Amino acid sequence: MADRGGALSAAVKSGRPVVPLYVLDEDGAGRWAPGGASRWWLHHSLARLDKALRQRGSPLVVRSGAPERTLA
C-alpha cells in the first residue's frame, strides 16, 4: 500500500505554501454526474472542510472545470 501522507508530508516539509484545492469536473463525470442530493452533500462537506482549514490558516480553494486546465 502506498504512503497516503507522503505527498502532503513532503509538501509541508518543503516549507513552501500548501494550497488546499478542490476541482469539480462536471464535464468529465459523463453519465456519473452528481444529482441533487450528491450536490447538497458535497456543498456542505466542502463548507465544513473549508471551516476547519480556515481555523488552521489555509482556506479551501474551490474551482470547477477540467483539472488539467484548472491547475495550469
C-alpha positions as CSV (number, residue, x, y, z in Angstrom):
1,M,0.0,0.0,0.0
2,A,1.3,3.5,-0.9
3,D,2.1,6.0,1.8
4,R,-1.1,8.1,1.8
5,G,0.5,11.1,3.7
6,G,3.7,11.0,1.6
7,A,2.8,13.8,-0.8
8,L,1.3,16.1,1.8
9,S,4.2,15.4,4.2
10,A,6.7,16.2,1.5
11,A,4.9,19.4,0.6
12,V,4.8,20.6,4.3
13,K,8.5,19.7,4.8
14,S,9.4,21.8,1.7
15,G,8.5,24.9,3.6
16,R,6.5,26.2,0.7
17,P,2.8,27.2,1.0
18,V,0.4,24.3,0.7
19,V,-2.9,25.3,-1.1
20,P,-5.9,23.1,-0.3
21,L,-7.8,22.8,-3.6
22,Y,-10.9,21.0,-4.8
23,V,-11.7,20.9,-8.5
24,L,-15.2,19.9,-9.6
25,D,-15.0,18.4,-13.1
26,E,-18.7,18.2,-14.1
27,D,-17.9,17.6,-17.8
28,G,-15.6,14.7,-17.0
29,A,-18.2,13.0,-14.9
30,G,-20.2,12.0,-18.0
31,R,-23.2,9.8,-17.1
32,W,-21.9,9.7,-13.5
33,A,-22.7,13.4,-12.9
34,P,-23.9,14.1,-9.4
35,G,-27.6,14.6,-8.7
36,G,-29.2,17.0,-6.3
37,A,-28.6,15.0,-3.1
38,S,-25.0,14.5,-4.0
39,R,-24.5,18.2,-4.8
40,W,-26.1,19.1,-1.4
41,W,-23.8,16.7,0.4
42,L,-20.8,17.9,-1.5
43,H,-21.6,21.6,-0.8
44,H,-21.9,21.0,2.9
45,S,-18.9,18.8,3.1
46,L,-16.7,21.3,1.4
47,A,-18.1,24.1,3.6
48,R,-17.2,22.1,6.7
49,L,-13.7,21.3,5.3
50,D,-13.2,25.0,4.5
51,K,-14.1,26.0,8.0
52,A,-11.7,23.5,9.5
53,L,-8.9,24.6,7.2
54,R,-9.6,28.3,7.8
55,Q,-9.1,27.6,11.6
56,R,-5.6,26.4,10.6
57,G,-4.9,29.5,8.4
58,S,-5.4,28.0,5.0
59,P,-8.8,28.3,3.3
60,L,-10.1,25.7,0.8
61,V,-9.9,26.9,-2.9
62,V,-12.8,25.6,-4.9
63,R,-12.7,25.7,-8.7
64,S,-14.7,24.0,-11.4
65,G,-13.6,22.8,-14.8
66,A,-11.2,20.3,-16.4
67,P,-8.5,19.6,-13.8
68,E,-5.6,19.9,-16.4
69,R,-6.8,23.3,-17.4
70,T,-7.8,24.5,-13.9
71,L,-4.4,23.6,-12.4
72,A,-2.5,25.2,-15.2
